[in-house]
Amino acid sequence: MAEAIIVGLLKKKVVAPNQITVTNLKDQERLQYLSATYHVQITNDRPKAVEQADIIIFAMKPNGIKDSIDEIKDVVSEKQLFISVLAGIPTIFIEELLNIPAAVIRTMPNTSAIVGASATAMCKGQFATDKDLHIVQTLLEAVGIVLTVDEEKMDAVTGIAGSGPAYLYYFVEGLYHVAAQSGLTTDEATKLITQTIVGVGKRLEATNKSAGELYQEVMSPNGTTEAGFQILEQYHTQQNFEEAVSKAITRSKQLGAVFSEKK
């Protein structure tokens, strides 16, 4: 996700490469790649990376946040803006680790950020202002759309928009399998499948009709789509899918609870 954000910020010229400093725990090869590819600054010295920064973005696995903040908390201040890209981690957890009244904005982009098409939601912590939200919105609009929500909705955002691309890729994988079995080349399948997905997205944006109404429009009695839906309904596909998304949302809540206990 860090690379996707870097790509978006540079492509939209929100910042210059020399205004971005990247650090990580121990992956020097990754840092060298980011430096060579995007000409950003890199360092293994986390305190040095953040002490003069106006904005600090935590874009890592959630289990790395405590150690990361422990390394930098002596050099950061309440004048800085902290952006979290950590699934399931509430703003209060980061605020308490920082131990200063700093502005924390919790965000949840998705992997489509790499092509500037993320669906991102954000919320503010107790010390953040609407001005802070505006700054973060400007940054993250470089990688897609941005929606402000109450923090209590962020777990739902994580399960739906954060994990959503993976679910769609999973179903797309099935389309590729059947396309190959039916004699279509990979190139032919890619053109058909990607345009179908793009078309569905545009159709949803352009209409007030529900998804249910839209798929009913595709179906005709005893037609091909209805034949396919008979299998989907036989195996309770929609119910199972809803349970999968709900499980992801529950897991996001669990992560927040677990990390809150670790403070």
Backbone bond lengths (Angstrom), bond angles and torsions (degrees), N, CA, C in turn:
res aa  C-N    CA-C-N  psi(-1)  N-CA   C-N-CA  omega(-1)  CA-C   N-CA-C  phi
1 M - - - 1.450 - - 1.529 111.41 -
2 A 1.332 116.96 -34.76 1.459 120.25 179.45 1.522 110.62 -58.99
3 E 1.336 116.06 -44.33 1.465 119.22 -179.68 1.521 111.03 -63.63
4 A 1.317 117.38 -40.33 1.461 120.65 179.65 1.524 110.91 -60.47
5 I 1.320 116.66 -41.71 1.463 120.96 179.14 1.520 110.14 -65.88
6 I 1.328 116.97 -42.63 1.465 121.04 177.70 1.524 110.46 -58.84
7 V 1.329 116.38 -47.79 1.466 121.27 -179.72 1.529 110.57 -57.38
8 G 1.333 116.77 -46.80 1.455 120.65 -178.42 1.514 112.84 -64.27
9 L 1.321 116.73 -45.12 1.465 120.78 -179.10 1.519 111.57 -61.95
10 L 1.326 116.48 -40.62 1.461 120.33 -178.57 1.525 111.71 -75.61
11 K 1.326 116.62 -40.51 1.464 120.40 -178.86 1.519 111.08 -63.39
12 K 1.341 116.40 -40.03 1.466 120.57 179.58 1.533 111.92 -86.62
13 K 1.333 116.51 0.78 1.467 122.83 178.12 1.525 112.15 57.83
14 V 1.323 115.34 36.84 1.462 120.55 175.17 1.524 109.75 -69.95
15 V 1.321 115.91 -38.83 1.463 122.72 175.07 1.526 108.34 -138.75
16 A 1.329 115.87 165.37 1.463 121.76 175.69 1.525 109.14 -93.12
17 P 1.327 118.41 157.39 1.472 120.77 -179.75 1.522 113.88 -54.30
18 N 1.341 117.01 -38.00 1.465 118.79 -177.51 1.523 113.48 -74.12
19 Q 1.337 116.64 -3.36 1.467 120.54 176.10 1.524 112.16 -93.81
20 I 1.319 116.53 -3.60 1.465 121.62 -179.51 1.520 109.59 -110.15
21 T 1.325 116.30 125.68 1.462 121.68 173.86 1.521 108.47 -117.51
22 V 1.325 115.93 129.55 1.461 121.60 -177.47 1.520 109.53 -115.60
23 T 1.320 115.68 136.94 1.461 120.70 175.68 1.526 108.46 -139.75
24 N 1.314 116.50 156.04 1.461 120.34 172.76 1.517 108.97 -147.95
25 L 1.311 115.46 -178.66 1.461 119.71 -172.47 1.519 113.02 -69.80
26 K 1.340 117.35 -50.06 1.463 118.12 -174.81 1.526 114.70 -156.66
27 D 1.322 118.16 2.87 1.462 120.41 -175.98 1.528 110.30 -88.99
28 Q 1.318 116.20 81.27 1.454 121.32 -178.20 1.533 111.45 -64.56
29 E 1.315 116.16 -36.03 1.470 119.86 179.56 1.531 110.87 -61.14
30 R 1.321 115.67 -39.78 1.463 120.53 178.62 1.529 110.74 -64.93
31 L 1.319 116.43 -42.73 1.460 120.27 178.52 1.522 111.08 -62.10
32 Q 1.322 116.53 -42.94 1.466 120.59 179.70 1.526 110.63 -62.69
33 Y 1.314 115.79 -39.04 1.471 120.21 177.74 1.529 110.72 -61.52
34 L 1.336 117.06 -46.79 1.459 120.82 -178.88 1.523 111.17 -63.74
35 S 1.320 116.45 -38.79 1.457 120.80 178.62 1.524 111.51 -65.92
36 A 1.323 116.09 -46.60 1.466 120.55 -178.37 1.526 112.08 -67.49
37 T 1.317 116.17 -35.39 1.469 120.32 -175.38 1.521 112.76 -81.94
38 Y 1.336 116.95 -40.54 1.463 120.20 -172.47 1.528 113.54 -117.53
39 H 1.324 117.34 -3.48 1.473 122.58 177.72 1.528 112.68 62.04
40 V 1.328 116.36 29.98 1.462 121.08 175.38 1.524 109.49 -84.18
41 Q 1.320 115.34 164.44 1.458 120.71 176.89 1.533 109.29 -79.10
42 I 1.320 117.35 144.51 1.467 120.79 177.66 1.522 109.57 -133.51
43 T 1.323 115.63 152.86 1.460 121.06 176.37 1.523 109.37 -162.08
44 N 1.324 116.30 153.28 1.462 121.59 171.94 1.523 111.26 -94.44
45 D 1.322 115.77 -5.04 1.463 122.26 -177.73 1.529 108.72 -92.70
46 R 1.310 116.61 95.23 1.463 120.05 -175.73 1.525 113.28 -62.29
47 P 1.336 119.36 -46.91 1.462 118.39 177.66 1.529 112.62 -56.20
48 K 1.325 116.61 -41.41 1.461 120.50 178.44 1.521 111.00 -63.92
49 A 1.318 116.06 -36.40 1.467 120.57 -177.69 1.519 112.28 -65.88
50 V 1.329 117.66 -32.25 1.466 119.89 -170.65 1.522 114.97 -107.74
51 E 1.322 119.01 -18.36 1.465 118.75 -168.92 1.530 113.15 -64.97
52 Q 1.334 118.33 -28.65 1.459 120.84 179.14 1.529 112.58 -104.75
53 A 1.317 116.72 5.00 1.468 120.45 -175.74 1.524 111.66 -78.51
54 D 1.316 116.29 144.74 1.461 121.25 173.00 1.526 110.72 -82.06
55 I 1.329 115.06 -36.67 1.463 121.36 -177.20 1.519 109.21 -129.88
56 I 1.326 116.58 132.85 1.464 122.12 179.44 1.525 107.97 -120.29
57 I 1.324 116.15 124.73 1.464 121.34 -179.40 1.521 109.66 -109.57
58 F 1.319 116.07 123.33 1.466 121.50 174.63 1.531 107.90 -93.60
59 A 1.325 116.45 102.22 1.470 121.43 -179.62 1.523 107.81 -125.16
60 M 1.321 115.93 85.33 1.464 122.17 -173.27 1.525 108.56 -153.06
61 K 1.319 116.34 178.55 1.457 119.58 172.10 1.529 108.49 -67.27
62 P 1.339 117.71 140.61 1.462 119.89 -177.24 1.522 114.58 -53.88
63 N 1.337 117.53 -33.86 1.464 118.58 -176.79 1.519 113.36 -71.69
64 G 1.334 117.72 -4.13 1.459 119.87 178.32 1.510 114.34 -98.18
65 I 1.329 117.79 -3.36 1.454 119.68 -171.83 1.526 113.33 -69.92
66 K 1.317 118.53 -39.63 1.467 120.12 -176.92 1.522 111.15 -63.21
67 D 1.326 117.36 -48.03 1.463 120.26 179.46 1.523 110.86 -64.01
68 S 1.315 117.10 -36.69 1.464 120.82 -179.72 1.520 111.07 -64.16
69 I 1.326 116.71 -45.71 1.461 119.55 -179.75 1.522 110.90 -70.07
70 D 1.319 117.51 -35.31 1.464 120.06 176.19 1.527 110.95 -56.91
71 E 1.337 116.78 -35.15 1.467 121.30 -179.11 1.519 112.84 -72.02
72 I 1.323 117.65 -29.32 1.468 119.52 -170.68 1.526 114.52 -112.34
73 K 1.328 118.11 -8.79 1.466 119.45 -169.27 1.524 113.79 -64.30
74 D 1.327 117.63 -19.98 1.462 119.71 179.31 1.524 112.98 -80.87
75 V 1.336 117.62 -11.02 1.470 119.49 -176.70 1.527 113.00 -117.94
76 V 1.330 117.84 -3.81 1.462 119.54 179.90 1.522 110.17 -94.31
77 S 1.332 115.81 165.06 1.465 120.03 -178.23 1.519 110.64 -142.10
78 E 1.334 114.91 169.12 1.458 120.18 -179.48 1.527 112.36 -71.39
79 K 1.328 117.63 -7.17 1.463 120.71 177.35 1.529 112.00 -79.14
80 Q 1.311 116.13 -13.16 1.459 120.28 -178.24 1.531 111.21 -91.28
81 L 1.322 114.88 155.75 1.461 121.73 178.40 1.524 108.71 -107.45
82 F 1.334 116.17 128.25 1.465 121.72 -176.52 1.532 109.45 -111.08
83 I 1.323 115.38 126.24 1.460 121.61 179.39 1.520 108.71 -113.39
84 S 1.315 116.16 124.78 1.464 121.80 178.92 1.523 110.20 -101.63
85 V 1.334 115.41 131.04 1.469 121.98 173.24 1.528 107.00 -119.74
86 L 1.330 115.78 46.60 1.461 122.32 -172.31 1.525 110.34 -114.02
87 A 1.304 116.87 117.44 1.464 121.01 -178.12 1.525 111.45 -62.17
88 G 1.330 115.79 127.46 1.457 121.23 172.60 1.515 116.30 82.13
89 I 1.325 118.43 -4.67 1.468 120.34 -174.55 1.525 110.29 -94.32
90 P 1.334 118.76 115.45 1.464 121.15 -178.73 1.523 112.17 -71.50
91 T 1.322 116.11 156.37 1.464 120.35 -178.58 1.525 111.46 -62.10
92 I 1.323 117.17 -36.60 1.464 119.10 -176.81 1.526 111.77 -63.28
93 F 1.320 117.29 -30.30 1.463 121.17 177.94 1.524 110.17 -63.69
94 I 1.320 116.76 -45.19 1.464 120.73 179.71 1.522 110.39 -69.58
95 E 1.332 117.07 -40.38 1.466 120.67 178.54 1.524 111.03 -58.93
96 E 1.318 116.59 -43.08 1.463 119.85 -178.02 1.521 111.65 -71.74
97 L 1.324 117.76 -32.90 1.464 119.81 175.40 1.525 110.93 -67.35
98 L 1.332 116.94 -40.66 1.463 120.73 179.25 1.526 111.06 -67.84
99 N 1.332 115.59 -33.05 1.465 122.39 177.57 1.525 112.54 62.09
100 I 1.325 116.00 31.45 1.461 122.51 174.09 1.532 107.32 -141.34
101 P 1.337 117.75 156.28 1.471 120.01 179.54 1.528 111.32 -78.10
102 A 1.305 115.98 64.61 1.461 121.51 -174.96 1.524 111.51 -95.68
103 A 1.318 115.15 152.68 1.463 121.58 177.68 1.522 109.72 -76.35
104 V 1.327 115.53 121.21 1.468 121.51 177.85 1.525 108.39 -121.51
105 I 1.314 115.73 127.61 1.460 121.73 175.35 1.523 108.06 -114.94
106 R 1.316 115.92 122.12 1.469 121.15 177.42 1.522 109.44 -91.11
107 T 1.318 117.09 131.00 1.455 120.86 -178.84 1.526 110.78 -129.91
108 M 1.313 115.72 159.18 1.461 121.36 173.69 1.527 108.91 -141.69
109 P 1.341 116.71 87.63 1.465 119.45 171.55 1.531 108.56 -79.04
110 N 1.317 116.63 178.13 1.458 119.03 169.23 1.526 110.19 -128.33
111 T 1.303 116.86 175.09 1.461 120.43 -169.99 1.526 113.76 -68.12
112 S 1.324 117.97 -11.87 1.461 119.67 175.17 1.528 111.52 -69.63
113 A 1.327 116.38 -4.52 1.464 120.92 174.22 1.522 111.30 -57.43
114 I 1.327 117.66 -29.47 1.459 121.51 -176.68 1.527 111.29 -63.38
115 V 1.344 117.40 -22.43 1.467 120.88 176.72 1.532 110.82 -114.41
116 G 1.340 116.46 19.57 1.456 120.99 177.16 1.511 114.54 71.32
117 A 1.334 117.14 25.43 1.466 120.78 -175.05 1.520 112.74 -128.65
118 S 1.324 117.37 31.37 1.461 120.66 179.31 1.526 111.37 -70.26
119 A 1.320 115.74 148.57 1.462 122.30 166.08 1.522 105.51 -104.62
120 T 1.327 116.78 103.06 1.460 122.44 -172.38 1.519 110.90 -111.06
121 A 1.318 116.48 136.32 1.461 121.24 171.47 1.521 108.48 -116.46
122 M 1.328 116.02 152.75 1.460 119.75 179.35 1.519 109.64 -146.55
123 C 1.331 114.68 157.96 1.460 121.39 175.02 1.517 107.81 -147.38
124 K 1.320 116.46 160.75 1.457 119.62 -176.64 1.517 111.51 -107.30
125 G 1.344 114.26 149.52 1.447 121.17 174.19 1.518 110.83 -80.26
126 Q 1.322 116.41 -178.60 1.467 120.64 -172.21 1.523 113.77 -68.18
127 F 1.339 118.31 -22.46 1.457 120.40 -178.31 1.527 112.76 -101.63
128 A 1.300 117.70 -4.24 1.464 121.84 -178.66 1.527 110.57 -83.14
129 T 1.319 115.57 152.74 1.461 122.10 -178.90 1.530 110.55 -113.34
130 D 1.323 114.74 172.42 1.466 118.94 175.24 1.526 110.53 -63.75
131 K 1.325 116.96 -31.11 1.469 120.46 176.18 1.523 110.27 -62.95
132 D 1.327 116.37 -41.60 1.471 120.19 177.19 1.526 110.45 -61.49
133 L 1.331 116.26 -43.13 1.465 120.38 177.75 1.524 110.95 -59.23
134 H 1.325 116.18 -41.09 1.465 120.35 -179.19 1.526 111.02 -64.38
135 I 1.323 116.32 -40.02 1.468 120.40 178.30 1.523 110.30 -61.67
136 V 1.324 115.90 -46.74 1.466 120.02 -178.44 1.524 110.65 -67.12
137 Q 1.323 116.29 -38.08 1.462 118.96 177.79 1.526 110.57 -61.08
138 T 1.326 116.80 -42.90 1.466 120.73 178.49 1.523 111.19 -60.31
139 L 1.323 116.38 -41.66 1.462 120.22 179.09 1.524 111.36 -65.26
140 L 1.324 116.47 -49.09 1.460 120.14 -172.28 1.522 113.43 -79.35
141 E 1.329 117.83 -16.71 1.461 119.16 173.04 1.525 111.12 -67.57
142 A 1.327 116.06 -12.38 1.467 120.24 174.35 1.519 111.47 -69.45
143 V 1.345 117.03 -16.61 1.471 119.52 -178.85 1.528 112.60 -121.13
144 G 1.342 117.75 13.54 1.458 119.46 178.10 1.515 112.57 145.85
145 I 1.324 116.55 -158.27 1.459 121.09 178.48 1.527 109.61 -87.58
146 V 1.336 115.79 154.72 1.466 120.86 -178.33 1.524 109.01 -132.54
147 L 1.320 115.34 132.06 1.460 122.76 -179.37 1.524 108.86 -123.99
148 T 1.341 117.12 133.02 1.461 121.36 175.89 1.528 109.34 -94.71
149 V 1.331 116.25 129.09 1.465 121.51 -179.76 1.523 109.36 -133.73
150 D 1.322 116.42 167.24 1.461 120.58 171.25 1.527 108.88 -70.88
151 E 1.328 116.34 149.17 1.463 119.03 -175.39 1.528 112.46 -61.28
152 E 1.306 117.56 -29.20 1.469 119.70 -179.22 1.534 112.00 -63.76
153 K 1.325 116.85 -15.46 1.468 120.79 179.20 1.530 112.86 -94.30
154 M 1.328 117.52 -5.51 1.460 119.82 -172.54 1.525 113.27 -67.61
155 D 1.323 117.46 -30.02 1.471 118.80 176.97 1.527 110.40 -66.67
156 A 1.325 116.33 -38.08 1.467 119.75 176.20 1.522 110.55 -65.55
157 V 1.319 116.32 -40.85 1.468 120.67 176.78 1.525 110.46 -59.09
158 T 1.327 115.82 -42.34 1.464 120.53 -179.56 1.522 111.25 -60.69
159 G 1.329 116.54 -45.56 1.458 120.25 -178.50 1.511 113.82 -71.20
160 I 1.336 116.73 -31.15 1.466 120.05 -175.51 1.531 112.15 -93.17
161 A 1.325 117.15 -56.86 1.467 119.93 -176.67 1.524 112.37 -88.79
162 G 1.342 116.43 -37.82 1.464 118.91 -179.88 1.514 112.37 -66.31
163 S 1.323 116.15 -47.30 1.470 121.32 179.89 1.521 112.55 -89.91
164 G 1.325 116.98 -14.02 1.452 121.85 -174.77 1.521 115.73 -50.81
165 P 1.339 118.71 -45.91 1.467 118.39 179.29 1.525 113.11 -56.47
166 A 1.327 117.44 -37.79 1.471 119.82 -179.56 1.523 110.84 -63.54
167 Y 1.333 116.65 -40.87 1.462 119.45 179.07 1.530 110.85 -62.95
168 L 1.325 115.53 -44.02 1.459 119.35 -178.96 1.526 111.26 -65.91
169 Y 1.338 116.62 -40.81 1.468 119.36 176.86 1.528 110.92 -61.16
170 Y 1.313 115.78 -35.08 1.469 120.85 179.56 1.531 110.55 -61.93
171 F 1.329 115.83 -45.99 1.466 119.14 178.53 1.528 111.36 -69.81
172 V 1.334 116.02 -36.25 1.468 119.95 176.88 1.526 110.66 -62.45
173 E 1.327 116.20 -37.94 1.466 120.03 177.13 1.528 110.39 -56.72
174 G 1.319 116.15 -40.38 1.462 120.12 177.65 1.519 111.86 -63.28
175 L 1.339 117.06 -39.44 1.462 120.25 177.02 1.527 111.10 -61.98
176 Y 1.333 116.11 -40.87 1.470 120.03 177.84 1.529 111.10 -62.87
177 H 1.330 116.15 -41.73 1.469 119.49 -179.79 1.531 110.64 -59.65
178 V 1.327 115.86 -47.06 1.463 119.69 -178.25 1.527 110.56 -69.51
179 A 1.325 116.36 -36.05 1.468 119.45 177.95 1.522 110.64 -60.00
180 A 1.335 116.25 -44.53 1.467 120.44 179.63 1.525 111.09 -64.60
181 Q 1.329 115.30 -42.71 1.470 119.65 179.70 1.527 111.66 -64.40
182 S 1.330 115.52 -24.86 1.465 120.12 -176.72 1.525 112.56 -96.34
183 G 1.334 116.62 5.13 1.454 119.98 173.56 1.508 117.03 96.34
184 L 1.331 118.41 1.37 1.463 120.41 177.06 1.522 110.06 -77.45
185 T 1.329 116.65 142.94 1.462 119.97 174.96 1.524 108.90 -75.41
186 T 1.330 115.97 164.10 1.468 120.02 178.27 1.518 110.64 -60.66
187 D 1.325 117.36 -40.98 1.462 121.08 179.79 1.527 110.93 -63.71
188 E 1.315 116.31 -43.82 1.468 119.76 178.77 1.526 110.82 -63.56
189 A 1.323 116.31 -44.10 1.464 120.57 -179.79 1.519 111.06 -63.37
190 T 1.331 116.37 -42.20 1.465 120.23 -178.61 1.522 111.12 -61.09
191 K 1.317 117.11 -45.87 1.464 120.03 -179.92 1.525 111.08 -62.28
192 L 1.315 116.74 -43.48 1.462 120.47 -178.57 1.527 112.01 -68.88
193 I 1.331 116.44 -45.12 1.467 120.66 -175.30 1.519 111.27 -70.24
194 T 1.330 117.07 -46.81 1.469 119.02 -177.25 1.523 111.11 -64.55
195 Q 1.315 117.30 -40.95 1.462 119.07 179.19 1.521 111.13 -67.59
196 T 1.317 116.87 -34.75 1.464 120.26 176.67 1.522 110.55 -61.81
197 I 1.336 116.51 -43.56 1.465 120.56 -179.98 1.523 110.78 -66.45
198 V 1.330 116.74 -44.85 1.466 120.86 177.81 1.529 110.07 -59.40
199 G 1.319 116.17 -43.57 1.456 120.36 -179.91 1.514 112.97 -62.71
200 V 1.322 116.93 -40.83 1.463 121.16 177.82 1.525 110.26 -62.13
201 G 1.336 116.89 -44.06 1.457 120.22 178.88 1.519 112.02 -61.02
202 K 1.326 116.39 -44.80 1.465 120.22 179.89 1.526 111.34 -66.19
203 R 1.314 115.86 -36.82 1.473 119.84 179.21 1.521 110.49 -65.29
204 L 1.320 116.82 -42.58 1.462 120.25 178.48 1.523 110.99 -62.90
205 E 1.330 116.74 -38.39 1.465 120.78 179.22 1.524 111.99 -67.83
206 A 1.323 116.39 -31.78 1.464 120.75 -170.17 1.523 114.52 -92.02
207 T 1.322 117.89 -5.34 1.468 119.92 -174.06 1.522 111.73 -128.81
208 N 1.312 115.02 157.80 1.462 121.02 173.00 1.524 111.70 -95.40
209 K 1.314 116.32 -0.03 1.462 120.10 -179.79 1.522 110.67 -72.15
210 S 1.321 116.08 150.11 1.462 121.09 178.03 1.520 109.93 -75.50
211 A 1.329 115.32 162.65 1.462 119.87 176.45 1.528 110.54 -58.90
212 G 1.332 116.23 -38.35 1.457 120.20 179.02 1.522 112.19 -61.68
213 E 1.327 116.12 -42.86 1.466 119.63 178.05 1.528 111.01 -63.62
214 L 1.336 115.56 -37.43 1.464 119.50 -177.47 1.520 111.91 -68.98
215 Y 1.336 117.05 -41.47 1.471 115.15 179.84 1.528 111.43 -74.44
216 Q 1.324 116.61 -25.59 1.465 118.67 174.64 1.531 110.78 -65.92
217 E 1.335 116.41 -31.59 1.463 120.28 178.50 1.528 111.73 -64.61
218 V 1.332 116.15 -29.06 1.464 120.47 -178.74 1.528 110.92 -76.09
219 M 1.324 115.51 -26.99 1.467 120.74 -173.25 1.527 112.14 -86.19
220 S 1.303 115.23 144.08 1.464 121.23 171.64 1.527 107.82 -133.33
221 P 1.331 117.86 150.81 1.477 120.56 -177.03 1.527 112.01 -54.24
222 N 1.324 114.82 128.58 1.467 122.15 179.01 1.530 113.38 61.60
223 G 1.340 115.56 21.19 1.462 119.70 179.92 1.519 112.64 -90.64
224 T 1.329 115.38 -175.31 1.468 120.90 -176.15 1.527 112.28 -68.41
225 T 1.338 116.60 -42.94 1.469 119.50 -178.41 1.520 110.79 -65.58
226 E 1.316 116.31 -41.70 1.466 119.82 178.28 1.528 110.82 -61.35
227 A 1.328 116.78 -37.97 1.466 120.13 177.78 1.521 110.85 -62.01
228 G 1.328 116.27 -41.06 1.459 119.58 177.44 1.513 112.14 -66.56
229 F 1.340 116.54 -40.44 1.464 120.59 -179.13 1.525 112.02 -65.04
230 Q 1.297 117.37 -27.62 1.466 119.57 177.78 1.528 110.80 -60.22
231 I 1.320 116.78 -37.75 1.466 120.83 177.12 1.526 110.27 -71.19
232 L 1.328 116.96 -43.52 1.467 120.09 178.82 1.526 110.81 -58.15
233 E 1.302 116.75 -43.25 1.463 120.57 -179.12 1.525 111.72 -73.50
234 Q 1.314 116.68 -34.08 1.468 120.29 178.27 1.522 111.03 -58.89
235 Y 1.331 116.22 -38.29 1.464 120.81 -178.17 1.531 112.67 -99.81
236 H 1.325 116.32 14.49 1.481 121.47 176.01 1.536 110.79 52.50
237 T 1.315 115.94 46.07 1.463 121.09 -173.20 1.521 112.37 -60.78
238 Q 1.319 117.48 -45.54 1.461 119.01 -178.35 1.527 111.32 -65.34
239 Q 1.313 117.34 -42.06 1.463 120.83 178.36 1.521 110.64 -61.75
240 N 1.325 116.65 -43.83 1.464 120.24 179.29 1.526 111.14 -64.56
241 F 1.321 115.95 -38.34 1.461 120.25 179.15 1.523 110.73 -65.65
242 E 1.318 116.61 -43.18 1.464 120.53 177.80 1.528 110.78 -61.05
243 E 1.318 116.45 -38.96 1.465 120.23 177.87 1.524 110.85 -65.38
244 A 1.326 117.01 -37.33 1.464 120.80 178.83 1.524 110.93 -63.90
245 V 1.324 116.98 -45.01 1.462 120.86 179.52 1.526 110.32 -65.71
246 S 1.319 116.73 -42.04 1.469 120.57 177.62 1.520 111.25 -61.03
247 K 1.326 116.69 -36.91 1.465 121.25 177.60 1.521 110.58 -63.84
248 A 1.325 117.08 -39.74 1.465 120.64 177.98 1.525 110.75 -64.54
249 I 1.321 116.63 -41.43 1.464 120.81 178.21 1.524 110.47 -63.36
250 T 1.316 116.32 -43.78 1.467 120.90 177.65 1.519 110.73 -60.61
251 R 1.329 116.38 -40.70 1.465 120.08 179.88 1.520 111.07 -64.48
252 S 1.322 117.31 -37.56 1.460 120.62 176.71 1.524 110.63 -61.46
253 K 1.330 116.22 -42.16 1.466 120.40 177.55 1.522 110.84 -64.26
254 Q 1.328 116.22 -39.81 1.464 120.54 179.62 1.520 111.30 -63.70
255 L 1.335 116.37 -41.07 1.465 120.01 178.62 1.518 110.63 -60.42
256 G 1.327 116.14 -43.74 1.456 119.59 178.56 1.510 112.00 -61.16
257 A 1.331 116.89 -41.50 1.462 121.20 179.63 1.521 111.45 -66.73
258 V 1.331 116.20 -42.73 1.471 120.85 -179.42 1.517 111.01 -62.41
259 F 1.331 117.01 -46.24 1.460 119.46 -177.46 1.517 111.74 -71.39
260 S 1.324 117.01 -30.57 1.463 119.42 176.23 1.524 110.65 -64.44
261 E 1.334 116.73 -34.17 1.467 121.15 178.67 1.525 112.06 -71.53
262 K 1.346 117.45 -21.21 1.463 121.64 -175.35 1.516 113.55 -88.25
263 K 1.332 117.62 -3.38 1.462 119.35 -177.09 1.524 110.95 -57.18
